Amino acid sequence: MIRLLTRRSPDVTYFTGDPALELEGLRAGPAGRWLRGDGNPHSVSDVARVLRTTERSRIFGYDLVVAAPRAVSLLLALDESQAPAVVAAHQAAVTAAMGYLERRAVVVRDRRLGADHYAPARWERVVAYTHGVNHHADPHLHDHVLVGSLPSGARTVLDGWSLRAHVWAADALYRSHLRHTIGQSTSWRVWRSPRGVEHVVGVDEGYRVLWGGRHDERGPKRLWTREEMRDHWERQHSLWQSEVLVEPPEVSLTLNEHTFGAAFEGRDRVARRDVVAAWADAATDGRPGPVVERCVDLFYPALVGEGGWREPTIGVTQARAVSLVRERGPRPLDVSSLQHWRDAPVHDNGVELALVR
């Protein structure tokens, strides 16, 4: 899950002071990279410019911690030869998730004549730091993405409610993009179970037990070198015990209709962000984030409106109905004839759209 941490101080030394050497040779370039901006991503003065706010606000910005599923992080320790491709896939998925947040969640609110008005905005500078371990030296591939509270050209800070409302969908897109990219760039296959757990085909669950990532205490932070990390993981590996190999489903480019429909359980209304999250989670083997969004906009034109917290909504029945079909090209949905519809590949200007089975 993407964790959204509020930054109430302009101090950025926690990020600039950690070179994340445990990923040396596995990560292209240094730990820090600009998603938007310039300067040295390990310079305190350059990075501090990211955390912009107003005189009235005490929130300087946010730290979005984007963490890979545990099973994916384990590949850093289990397959060093393909670990660089895994790290690259993670960074690409982070970029896709941040793009979604900026398009749909970064808005400023202005109250006029007793009503709230929302306007889209964009961050002026965005910096990310890619790390490979947690405080207990377990494999833990994650990014810290720093953004400011004051968008470019705005006079007021961004609406925090809107940002939080879209984090769940951004996380689903990140994971979907990651599953797809790892499947395309490595020999590993990452798939998501109907219960919402990512698995890697061929990786015994005993490794998830060995490097579970959960500890009673956080422990002190230590800066590991790549050699120290490799030796440490090799020593821990001697404690591994086989548990079980989870049997994967067949590879599919369609959505799991049961997972998709269950995502709306207990809801009264469904917003675009809910459909995006459901679509991404129901893509068992993942799909690129932009493709997921294009699919949703194609089949749910009523939800294409502005982003923010108060997105347009539709009823649950209407949202679930689309999950029963795959069709060739957009056309009106006839609920009475759903049982007669059959699988068919869908393309939009040459880009495959992964629809439900």
C-alpha positions as CSV (number, residue, x, y, z in Angstrom):
1,M,0.0,0.0,0.0
2,I,1.2,3.5,-0.7
3,R,1.6,5.3,2.6
4,L,1.0,9.0,2.6
5,L,3.1,10.7,5.3
6,T,2.7,14.4,6.1
7,R,5.9,16.5,6.3
8,R,5.6,19.2,8.9
9,S,9.3,20.2,8.6
10,P,11.4,21.3,5.7
11,D,14.2,19.0,6.9
12,V,15.2,16.5,4.2
13,T,18.4,15.1,5.5
14,Y,16.8,11.7,6.2
15,F,16.5,11.3,2.4
16,T,19.6,13.1,1.1
17,G,21.8,11.4,3.7
18,D,21.0,7.8,2.6
19,P,22.8,6.7,-0.6
20,A,21.0,3.3,-0.4
21,L,24.2,1.5,-1.3
22,E,22.4,-1.9,-0.9
23,L,21.1,-1.4,-4.4
24,E,24.5,-0.4,-6.0
25,G,24.8,-2.3,-9.3
26,L,21.1,-3.1,-9.3
27,R,19.7,0.4,-9.7
28,A,20.5,2.7,-12.6
29,G,22.1,5.8,-11.1
30,P,22.1,7.0,-7.5
31,A,19.3,6.5,-5.0
32,G,17.7,9.9,-5.7
33,R,16.2,10.9,-9.0
34,W,14.0,13.8,-10.2
35,L,10.6,13.0,-11.5
36,R,10.3,16.7,-12.1
37,G,12.9,19.3,-11.3
38,D,16.7,19.8,-11.5
39,G,19.7,20.1,-9.3
40,N,21.4,17.5,-7.2
41,P,18.9,15.0,-5.6
42,H,21.3,14.6,-2.7
43,S,21.7,18.3,-2.1
44,V,19.9,19.5,1.0
45,S,19.3,22.9,-0.5
46,D,18.0,21.6,-3.8
47,V,15.7,19.0,-2.3
48,A,14.4,21.4,0.3
49,R,12.9,23.5,-2.5
50,V,10.5,20.6,-3.2
51,L,8.6,21.2,0.1
52,R,6.8,24.4,-0.7
53,T,3.9,25.8,1.4
54,T,2.2,29.1,2.3
55,E,2.6,31.3,5.4
56,R,-0.7,30.0,6.8
57,S,-0.1,26.3,6.3
58,R,2.1,24.2,8.6
59,I,2.2,21.3,6.2
60,F,5.3,21.6,3.9
61,G,4.5,18.6,1.8
62,Y,4.1,14.8,1.7
63,D,6.3,11.7,1.6
64,L,4.6,9.0,-0.5
65,V,6.2,5.7,0.4
66,V,5.6,3.4,-2.6
67,A,6.5,-0.2,-1.6
68,A,6.7,-3.2,-3.8
69,P,4.7,-6.3,-2.8
70,R,6.7,-8.5,-0.4
71,A,7.0,-11.3,-3.0
72,V,8.6,-8.9,-5.5
73,S,11.0,-7.5,-3.0
74,L,12.2,-11.0,-2.3
75,L,13.6,-11.2,-5.9
76,L,16.3,-8.7,-4.9
77,A,17.8,-11.5,-2.7
78,L,16.8,-14.5,-4.8
79,D,17.8,-13.5,-8.3
80,E,20.6,-11.0,-8.5
81,S,20.9,-11.4,-12.3
82,Q,17.4,-10.1,-12.9
83,A,17.2,-7.8,-9.9
84,P,18.1,-4.7,-12.1
85,A,15.1,-5.3,-14.3
86,V,12.9,-5.7,-11.2
87,V,14.2,-2.4,-9.8
88,A,13.6,-0.7,-13.2
89,A,10.1,-2.0,-13.3
90,H,9.4,-0.7,-9.8
91,Q,10.6,2.8,-10.8
92,A,8.5,2.8,-13.9
93,A,5.5,1.8,-11.9
94,V,6.2,4.5,-9.4
95,T,6.2,7.1,-12.2
96,A,2.9,5.7,-13.5
97,A,1.3,6.0,-10.1
98,M,2.6,9.5,-9.5
99,G,1.3,10.5,-13.0
100,Y,-2.2,9.3,-12.0
101,L,-2.1,11.2,-8.7
102,E,-1.1,14.5,-10.4
103,R,-3.8,14.1,-13.0
104,R,-6.6,13.2,-10.6
105,A,-5.7,14.1,-7.0
106,V,-3.7,17.4,-7.1
107,V,-6.4,20.1,-6.9
108,V,-6.7,23.4,-5.0
109,R,-9.9,24.3,-3.3
110,D,-11.3,27.8,-3.3
111,R,-14.5,28.7,-1.3
112,R,-16.6,31.3,-3.0
113,L,-20.2,32.4,-2.4
114,G,-20.6,29.6,0.2
115,A,-19.5,26.8,-2.2
116,D,-16.3,24.9,-2.8
117,H,-14.7,25.2,-6.2
118,Y,-11.9,22.8,-7.2
119,A,-9.2,23.6,-9.8
120,P,-6.6,21.1,-11.2
121,A,-3.0,21.8,-10.3
122,R,0.5,20.3,-10.7
123,W,3.5,19.9,-8.5
124,E,6.5,22.1,-9.4
125,R,9.1,19.7,-8.3
126,V,9.0,15.9,-7.5
127,V,12.0,13.9,-6.2
128,A,12.1,10.1,-5.5
129,Y,14.5,7.9,-3.6
130,T,14.8,4.2,-4.3
131,H,15.8,1.9,-1.4
132,G,16.1,-1.9,-1.1
133,V,15.9,-2.8,2.6
134,N,13.9,-2.0,5.7
135,H,15.4,-1.2,9.1
136,H,15.8,-5.0,9.8
137,A,17.7,-5.6,6.5
138,D,14.9,-7.6,5.0
139,P,14.5,-7.2,1.2
140,H,12.1,-4.2,0.9
141,L,12.0,-2.4,-2.5
142,H,10.4,1.0,-2.0
143,D,10.5,4.6,-3.0
144,H,10.2,7.8,-1.0
145,V,8.5,10.3,-3.2
146,L,8.6,13.9,-1.9
147,V,6.1,16.5,-3.1
148,G,5.2,19.9,-1.8
149,S,2.0,21.3,-0.5
150,L,1.9,24.4,-2.7
151,P,1.3,23.5,-6.4
152,S,3.0,25.4,-9.1
153,G,1.4,28.9,-9.6
154,A,-1.1,28.3,-6.8
155,R,-1.9,30.7,-3.9
156,T,-3.3,28.0,-1.6
157,V,-2.1,24.5,-0.7
158,L,-3.4,21.5,-2.4
159,D,-6.5,19.8,-1.0
160,G,-5.3,17.0,1.3
161,W,-8.7,15.2,1.2
162,S,-8.4,14.8,-2.5
163,L,-4.9,13.4,-2.4
164,R,-5.8,10.9,0.3
165,A,-8.9,9.8,-1.6
166,H,-6.9,8.7,-4.6
167,V,-4.0,7.0,-2.9
168,W,-5.8,3.6,-3.0
169,A,-6.3,3.8,-6.8
170,A,-2.7,5.0,-7.3
171,D,-1.5,2.0,-5.3
172,A,-3.6,-0.4,-7.4
173,L,-2.3,1.1,-10.6
174,Y,1.3,0.9,-9.3
175,R,0.9,-2.8,-8.5
176,S,-0.8,-3.6,-11.9
177,H,1.9,-1.7,-13.8
178,L,4.6,-3.6,-11.8
179,R,3.1,-7.0,-12.4
180,H,2.8,-6.4,-16.1
181,T,6.3,-4.9,-16.5
182,I,8.1,-7.6,-14.6
183,G,6.3,-10.2,-16.7
184,Q,7.5,-8.4,-19.8
185,S,11.1,-7.7,-18.8
186,T,12.1,-10.8,-16.8
187,S,11.4,-14.5,-16.7
188,W,9.4,-14.1,-13.5
189,R,5.6,-13.9,-13.4
190,V,3.8,-11.9,-10.7
191,W,0.1,-12.5,-10.3
192,R,-2.5,-11.2,-7.9
193,S,-4.8,-13.6,-6.0
194,P,-8.5,-12.9,-5.6
195,R,-7.7,-12.2,-1.9
196,G,-5.4,-9.4,-2.9
197,V,-2.0,-11.0,-2.4
198,E,0.8,-10.8,-5.0
199,H,2.7,-14.0,-5.7
200,V,5.7,-14.8,-7.8
201,V,5.5,-18.1,-9.7
202,G,8.2,-20.5,-8.5
203,V,9.0,-18.6,-5.3
204,D,8.2,-20.8,-2.2
205,E,6.1,-19.1,0.5
206,G,8.9,-20.0,3.0
207,Y,10.8,-17.0,1.7
208,R,7.9,-14.7,2.7
209,V,8.2,-16.3,6.2
210,L,12.0,-15.8,6.3
211,W,11.8,-12.2,5.2
212,G,8.4,-11.2,6.4
213,G,9.0,-7.5,6.8
214,R,7.1,-7.3,10.0
215,H,8.8,-6.9,13.4
216,D,7.7,-5.8,16.8
217,E,10.2,-2.9,16.9
218,R,11.4,-0.8,14.0
219,G,15.0,-1.0,15.0
220,P,17.8,1.5,14.2
221,K,18.6,2.6,10.7
222,R,21.8,1.3,9.2
223,L,23.5,2.1,5.9
224,W,24.5,-1.2,4.3
225,T,26.9,-1.7,1.4
226,R,26.0,-4.0,-1.4
227,E,28.6,-6.5,-0.3
228,E,27.4,-6.5,3.3
229,M,23.8,-6.9,2.1
230,R,24.7,-9.9,-0.1
231,D,26.6,-11.6,2.7
232,H,23.8,-10.9,5.2
233,W,21.1,-12.4,3.0
234,E,23.2,-15.5,2.3
235,R,23.6,-16.1,6.0
236,Q,19.9,-15.7,6.5
237,H,19.1,-18.0,3.6
238,S,20.5,-20.9,5.6
239,L,17.5,-20.6,7.9
240,W,15.0,-21.0,5.1
241,Q,12.5,-23.8,5.3
242,S,10.1,-24.8,2.5
243,E,6.5,-23.9,3.1
244,V,4.3,-24.2,0.0
245,L,4.3,-23.2,-3.7
246,V,1.1,-21.5,-4.4
247,E,-0.5,-22.8,-7.6
248,P,-0.9,-19.9,-10.1
249,P,-3.9,-19.6,-12.4
250,E,-3.5,-19.6,-16.2
251,V,-2.0,-16.5,-17.7
252,S,-4.9,-14.1,-18.7
253,L,-5.1,-10.7,-20.3
254,T,-8.7,-10.4,-19.2
255,L,-10.0,-9.3,-15.8
256,N,-11.3,-11.6,-13.0
257,E,-14.9,-10.6,-13.0
258,H,-15.4,-11.9,-9.4
259,T,-12.6,-9.7,-8.1
260,F,-13.9,-6.8,-10.1
261,G,-17.5,-7.0,-8.9
262,A,-16.5,-7.7,-5.3
263,A,-14.6,-4.4,-5.1
264,F,-17.9,-2.5,-5.0
265,E,-19.4,-4.6,-2.1
266,G,-21.2,-2.4,0.4
267,R,-21.0,0.8,-1.6
268,D,-23.9,3.1,-2.5
269,R,-22.1,5.0,-5.3
270,V,-19.0,4.4,-7.3
271,A,-16.5,7.0,-8.4
272,R,-13.9,6.8,-11.2
273,R,-11.1,6.1,-8.7
274,D,-13.1,3.1,-7.4
275,V,-13.4,1.6,-10.9
276,V,-9.7,2.3,-11.6
277,A,-8.7,0.5,-8.5
278,A,-11.1,-2.4,-9.1
279,W,-9.9,-2.7,-12.7
280,A,-6.2,-2.7,-11.8
281,D,-6.7,-5.2,-9.0
282,A,-8.8,-7.5,-11.1
283,A,-6.0,-7.7,-13.8
284,T,-4.4,-10.9,-12.5
285,D,-1.2,-10.5,-14.4
286,G,-1.3,-6.7,-14.5
287,R,-1.8,-4.1,-17.2
288,P,0.0,-0.8,-17.8
289,G,-1.4,2.0,-15.7
290,P,-2.3,4.2,-18.8
291,V,-4.1,1.3,-20.4
292,V,-6.2,0.7,-17.3
293,E,-7.2,4.4,-17.3
294,R,-8.1,4.3,-21.0
295,C,-10.2,1.3,-20.5
296,V,-12.2,2.9,-17.6
297,D,-12.7,6.1,-19.6
298,L,-13.8,4.1,-22.6
299,F,-16.5,2.1,-20.8
300,Y,-17.5,4.6,-18.2
301,P,-17.9,7.9,-20.0
302,A,-20.0,9.3,-17.2
303,L,-17.0,9.2,-14.9
304,V,-14.6,11.1,-17.2
305,G,-15.1,14.4,-15.3
306,E,-12.7,16.3,-13.2
307,G,-10.7,14.7,-10.4
308,G,-10.4,15.6,-6.8
309,W,-12.4,14.3,-3.9
310,R,-15.9,15.0,-5.4
311,E,-15.6,13.0,-8.6
312,P,-18.8,12.1,-10.5
313,T,-20.4,8.8,-9.4
314,I,-22.6,6.0,-10.8
315,G,-24.6,3.3,-9.1
316,V,-23.1,-0.1,-8.1
317,T,-25.4,-2.0,-10.6
318,Q,-24.1,0.1,-13.5
319,A,-20.5,-0.3,-12.4
320,R,-20.8,-4.1,-12.1
321,A,-22.7,-4.6,-15.3
322,V,-19.7,-3.8,-17.5
323,S,-17.7,-6.4,-15.6
324,L,-19.8,-9.2,-17.3
325,V,-18.7,-8.6,-20.8
326,R,-15.8,-8.2,-23.3
327,E,-16.7,-6.5,-26.5
328,R,-15.2,-5.3,-29.7
329,G,-15.3,-1.6,-29.6
330,P,-17.6,0.7,-27.5
331,R,-21.3,0.4,-27.9
332,P,-24.3,0.8,-25.6
333,L,-24.6,-1.7,-22.9
334,D,-27.8,-3.9,-23.1
335,V,-28.1,-5.4,-19.6
336,S,-30.8,-7.8,-20.8
337,S,-28.5,-9.5,-23.3
338,L,-25.4,-9.8,-21.2
339,Q,-25.6,-13.6,-21.1
340,H,-25.2,-13.8,-24.9
341,W,-21.9,-11.8,-25.1
342,R,-18.7,-13.6,-25.8
343,D,-15.0,-13.0,-25.3
344,A,-13.4,-10.9,-28.0
345,P,-10.1,-8.9,-28.1
346,V,-10.5,-5.2,-27.9
347,H,-8.2,-2.6,-29.5
348,D,-8.2,1.2,-29.3
349,N,-6.0,2.8,-31.9
350,G,-3.7,-0.2,-31.8
351,V,-3.5,-0.4,-28.0
352,E,-4.9,-3.5,-26.6
353,L,-7.5,-2.9,-23.9
354,A,-7.7,-5.6,-21.2
355,L,-11.4,-6.2,-20.5
356,V,-13.1,-8.6,-18.2
357,R,-13.9,-12.2,-19.0
